[in-house]
Every structure is written in C-alpha cells, then in structure tokens.
Amino acid sequence: MNSPRRKPSYGASRRSVLKKSFTQEQVNFTVPISTDPVVGIIGGGMSGVLCALYLQKRGIKSTVFDTGIHGLGGRMGTRIVGPEALTFDHAAQFFTVSDPNFAEMVDLWSKNGLVRQWDGAIGELQSGGNFNPLPPSPPRYIGVNGMRPLAESIISETSMMNVVRPCWVSKMEPYNGKWYLSENGKPCGHFDVIVIAHNGKCANRLLASSGLPLIARQMKRLDLSSIWALLAAFEDPLPVPSTASGIPLEGAFVEGIDSLSWMANNTTKLFGSQTSRPHCWTFFSTAAFGKQNKVPQESIPSSTAEKVKKAMLEGVQLALGLPENSLKSPFYSRLQLWGAALPTNSPGIPCIFDPRGRAGICGDWLLGSSLEAAALSGMALANHAITVLMQIADYCQSGGTSPDEFALGLHDEFQPLKGHDIGQFPGLSSEKQINKANELQLTT
Ligand SMILES: Cc1cc2nc3c(=O)[nH]c(=O)nc-3n(C[C@H](O)[C@H](O)[C@H](O)COP(=O)(O)OP(=O)(O)OC[C@H]3O[C@@H](n4cnc5c(N)ncnc54)[C@H](O)[C@@H]3O)c2cc1C
C-alpha cells in the first residue's frame, strides 16, 4: 500500500526529486544554483559566525539565525547583571591557538582590540588548596569585554551578511531547489545552501524530517556532556592560593572534587587586579556531577538547584582548603545547567556536507571541544560550500548528474574525545604533565 506523501507547505507538485533512504527520504536538488546564491546559517556561535565571515570574504551572501535574546555567541556566553554590571563568562572561559589559520584570525582580533592575552595565574588546583600554576606558554586568550562581545564583534551586518535574532528556526523544507526556513509557521526566507551550526536535541529535532537522513544520522551519533555553572559574586576577594611569586589564582582546573572542575575570577580576568568591583566567579561542575544531577535545563526543580548550589560551594571550600562553613555566602548567585555542554565524541573531520541536499554542518564537535575547533569547522564549511556552489553550477549547466564527489563526512566513524571537563585547550599542559611526558620519552 502506498503511504500518503508528506505535503510540505510550499507544495509537493514541483518539489525536488526525493529518494527514499534510511527512515526519511533524501532530498536531491537538481535545479541549477542561483548566480547570486545566499546561504542560510542556523546557529550564531563561533562556528556559525566564522562560516558567515568566510563566505563574505569570498563574496557569498548569508543570513545567520540565532536563538540568542541578548546577543550572538551560543556557548561564548557573557552575562552582565544589575546596576553594578556584574560580569560573568558563563561558558567558554579562555582559549589557546594551535592552527595557523586560526592564529591569523586571532592576531587580527588582537590588533582590533577584540581579544587579549590572559596573563593571570591559571593552573591546577588540588583539593586542600594545592595550586600548581601552568606555564605562560601557550598564550591564553580572552574576549576583551567577555566572550559574547567577541562573538558579536566578529561579524557586522553588511549587505553580504544579515543576522536574525532571536529566532528559533523550527522547520526547514526543500522546495524547487531552495531551502525554506520558518519559525513556528512564520517564514524566515529561502536559501540555496543551508548550514546547521548547532547540535544536540534541537538539531536532531530540526533534522528529523528535513530530508537529510545522512546528516541526521551523523548528528544523532554525537554524545554531549552536561555541566552545571554557578555564577557567584562576592564583596571581598576569596582566600585563594598564590603562585611562588605571590600572584593570586585567577583560574584553575580543579582536581579531585566531584562537584567542581573549574573556577575563575571574571573580575580580575576582565578588569585587572586593581579594580574595586565585586568579585564575580564562575564555577563549573565536573561532567560526572552534571550527569548524576541532570534535570531538564529549562525547568530546574528548586530542590535540585539548592542541592547543586550547596554541593558546588562546598566544593569551592574544599578546593581552597578552607575550614567547614567558612566560605562567605555570595551576595548574588545564579545556577545554570548546560544540558548539552561539550561533545564527548567526534568524527574528527572539519565539516559535513551533503551535496544532494545542499546542506552542511559545522560546529566544535566535528573536530574537538574548543573554540578553536568550532572556528576551524566554520571556516572549513564556508570554503567547501564555495567550491560546491561554483562547481555544482557547472555540473547543472553541463547536465552532470552526480554531485557526490562533494560529499564530506557523511559516513565517518566517531571516536571518543579527550580533554578537560570544560573542553580542550590545544598546547596547554602543566609542568607536571610536561615532565611526565619527558620522562616517558627518556625511558622509551
Ligand atoms: C561550560 C562550558 C565551558 C566551556 N569552556 C571553554 C573554554 O574555556 N575554552 C574553549 O575553547 N571552549 C570552551 N567551551 C566550548 C566552547 O564554548 C564551544 O566549543 C564553542 O563555543 C562551540 O561553538 P559552536 O558554534 O560549535 O556552537 P554553539 O556555541 O553552541 O552555537 C550554536 C548556536 O546555535 C543556536 N541555535 C540552536 N538551535 C537553533 C535553532 N533552531 N535556530 C537558531 N539558532 C539555534 C544556539 O542558541 C547557539 O547560539 C566550553 C563550553 C561549555 C558548555
């Protein structure tokens, strides 16, 4: 028996040919691409904005859609609270650079005053207050005014680039060689190529009936950790350990405490040690603690919130080696669950592209779990899309039938990812790790 065909709102009669594959039908665009193509990018995190920037560099127009109410950036989040402008980076804290293309980009941001090096004392903190600072190299970079302002400044709206937010793209439908996007029934425009620059549950939902089964399958293979973030402001400095030369800790990967994997003082990081502003700390849990205490991130039960906050503040006390109940209560605090925090596996390819459906994916998880990985993925997808846009046009004109040579990453296997609970920092290792590696080299 023939099952009734899914009727897209843009009409099925002139719809592109669909080929059944896996559980949904594969879109197969055959109409020529417009001579002035526009790319729709769903997601305005680091990968999405760099994809847009690199498309613009080559003269291709794009529109970036992002859910952000306060701004673009995704997991480059900065929260500024109240009349005192308490400032917290509440996801990405800092980044390192290992790739020459990313280094070139970061140099430019540095020249333009968007990023600078974080020279404060960063290291590993063991339960009890034992602080082991990391060497100053490789340099650690931060957004000058926080991570979100960096994301916002990377792209400026021009005739080549358009930003639409807050906008939650809830549907993508293929029709007559274009992708039609909509937000809860409200049309958001149509595009020659579509880029999915986000991941997790939201992307799985969007892709479930999109006509891109190979892309949907790859996305479904991704596993993500959960991390609790506690933002806490204190009137006075916390009693933190210092380096041998007396510089107080500003950021630390915490070891041996279940409820804490990272702590950083945003105030000294962003405004220097001489500032009279309150001390705004970001504390992150471990991924194991996030998993144990996972709840829906949109509706955290108050009992869970209380339990988690208490455990995290106790973790801070333990990490700093303070006596029980001696940590002063913060005068402001906010708890947040990053339910889809960081990828724990990856196909290890820069991007994914389905040439039949003229759709691609970029994001940190394709290469790792860092801002650098996200940036490289966005750049790679832009470059690939440009090649495809130029060459698929030739294919269509010459009556070519198989664009499959432009397929990328549709079948690659995933491998587990290593790194800190809050991601990877290429090149960053402690003296302890460097010595261990040297010893190993000497004995082999
Ligand atoms: C707690 C935490 C700490 C971290 N610390 C560091 C760190 O110190 N250093 C580091 O290098 N990395 C760190 N990371 C990782 C880093 O933040 C990410 O690797 C990077 O920001 C990912 O960028 P992205 O573009 O791939 O995705 P995202 O930043 O997640 O961007 C995706 C965007 O798409 C939007 N979106 C989703 N669905 C839709 C839709 N349907 N319509 C429109 N928009 C949509 C989202 O709202 C989001 O803005 C951390 C991550 C977390 C969670």
The ligand as a MOL file (V3000), in Angstrom:
LIG
                    3D

  0  0  0     0  0            999 V3000
M  V30 BEGIN CTAB
M  V30 COUNTS 53 58 0 0 0
M  V30 BEGIN ATOM
M  V30 1 C 30.5380 25.1420 30.3930 0
M  V30 2 C 31.3980 25.2790 29.1740 0
M  V30 3 C 32.6930 25.7780 29.2830 0
M  V30 4 C 33.4950 25.8780 28.1520 0
M  V30 5 N 34.7530 26.3900 28.2750 0
M  V30 6 C 35.5270 26.5170 27.1810 0
M  V30 7 C 36.7870 27.1670 27.2630 0
M  V30 8 O 37.1760 27.6650 28.3140 0
M  V30 9 N 37.5380 27.2430 26.1290 0
M  V30 10 C 37.1100 26.7510 24.9240 0
M  V30 11 O 37.8560 26.8560 23.9180 0
M  V30 12 N 35.8990 26.1830 24.8050 0
M  V30 13 C 35.1090 26.0650 25.9050 0
M  V30 14 N 33.8610 25.5340 25.7870 0
M  V30 15 C 33.4520 25.0280 24.4720 0
M  V30 16 C 33.0710 26.1660 23.5230 0
M  V30 17 O 32.2110 27.0460 24.1780 0
M  V30 18 C 32.4090 25.5460 22.3000 0
M  V30 19 O 33.3010 24.6170 21.7400 0
M  V30 20 C 32.0410 26.5490 21.1990 0
M  V30 21 O 31.5380 27.7450 21.7420 0
M  V30 22 C 31.0370 25.8980 20.2860 0
M  V30 23 O 30.6490 26.7670 19.2310 0
M  V30 24 P 29.5960 26.2610 18.1440 0
M  V30 25 O 29.4420 27.3300 17.1460 0
M  V30 26 O 30.0140 24.9100 17.6820 0
M  V30 27 O 28.2340 26.0130 18.9340 0
M  V30 28 P 27.3640 26.9480 19.8800 0
M  V30 29 O 28.2040 27.9380 20.5820 0
M  V30 30 O 26.5750 26.0140 20.7270 0
M  V30 31 O 26.4010 27.7410 18.8980 0
M  V30 32 C 25.1880 27.2310 18.4240 0
M  V30 33 C 24.1600 28.3500 18.3720 0
M  V30 34 O 23.0150 27.9240 17.6380 0
M  V30 35 C 21.8570 28.3850 18.2830 0
M  V30 36 N 20.7220 27.5230 17.8840 0
M  V30 37 C 20.4570 26.2610 18.2750 0
M  V30 38 N 19.3490 25.8280 17.6790 0
M  V30 39 C 18.9070 26.8470 16.8720 0
M  V30 40 C 17.7790 26.9990 16.0140 0
M  V30 41 N 16.9220 26.0050 15.8120 0
M  V30 42 N 17.6130 28.1890 15.3840 0
M  V30 43 C 18.5130 29.2110 15.5570 0
M  V30 44 N 19.5940 29.0990 16.3720 0
M  V30 45 C 19.7810 27.9250 17.0050 0
M  V30 46 C 22.2050 28.2570 19.7610 0
M  V30 47 O 21.3560 29.0220 20.5700 0
M  V30 48 C 23.6510 28.7670 19.7500 0
M  V30 49 O 23.6820 30.1640 19.8780 0
M  V30 50 C 33.0110 25.4590 26.8910 0
M  V30 51 C 31.6920 25.0030 26.7700 0
M  V30 52 C 30.8850 24.9280 27.8950 0
M  V30 53 C 29.4630 24.4550 27.7550 0
M  V30 END ATOM
M  V30 BEGIN BOND
M  V30 1 1 1 2
M  V30 2 1 2 3
M  V30 3 2 2 52
M  V30 4 2 3 4
M  V30 5 1 4 5
M  V30 6 1 4 50
M  V30 7 2 5 6
M  V30 8 1 6 7
M  V30 9 1 6 13
M  V30 10 2 7 8
M  V30 11 1 7 9
M  V30 12 1 9 10
M  V30 13 2 10 11
M  V30 14 1 10 12
M  V30 15 2 12 13
M  V30 16 1 13 14
M  V30 17 1 14 15
M  V30 18 1 14 50
M  V30 19 1 15 16
M  V30 20 1 16 17
M  V30 21 1 16 18
M  V30 22 1 18 19
M  V30 23 1 18 20
M  V30 24 1 20 21
M  V30 25 1 20 22
M  V30 26 1 22 23
M  V30 27 1 23 24
M  V30 28 2 24 25
M  V30 29 1 24 26
M  V30 30 1 24 27
M  V30 31 1 27 28
M  V30 32 2 28 29
M  V30 33 1 28 30
M  V30 34 1 28 31
M  V30 35 1 31 32
M  V30 36 1 32 33
M  V30 37 1 33 34
M  V30 38 1 33 48
M  V30 39 1 34 35
M  V30 40 1 35 36
M  V30 41 1 35 46
M  V30 42 1 36 37
M  V30 43 1 36 45
M  V30 44 2 37 38
M  V30 45 1 38 39
M  V30 46 1 39 40
M  V30 47 2 39 45
M  V30 48 1 40 41
M  V30 49 2 40 42
M  V30 50 1 42 43
M  V30 51 2 43 44
M  V30 52 1 44 45
M  V30 53 1 46 47
M  V30 54 1 46 48
M  V30 55 1 48 49
M  V30 56 2 50 51
M  V30 57 1 51 52
M  V30 58 1 52 53
M  V30 END BOND
M  V30 END CTAB
M  END
